[in-house]
């Protein structure tokens, strides 16, 4: 059996709520040309529509602390 190589792309969005709680949303396979203005527009939408609430005290969404795109490659070696 041959080695298996898997690649993945993730966009991790760290959200902050009014009570100080945080939550990270991981999106698989984001568009390749995502920009900071796209993230700002998402943040504005999330604030305006209040689409997520904190799980700690049901607090309102405050802001996106950071958004990081990660490309990973995992190799499973066939040692047999």
Secondary structure, 3 states (H helix, E strand, C coil): CCCEEEEEEEEEEEEEECCCCEEEEEEECCCCCCCHHHHHHHHHHHHHHCCCECCCCCCEEEEEEEEEEEEEEEEECCCC
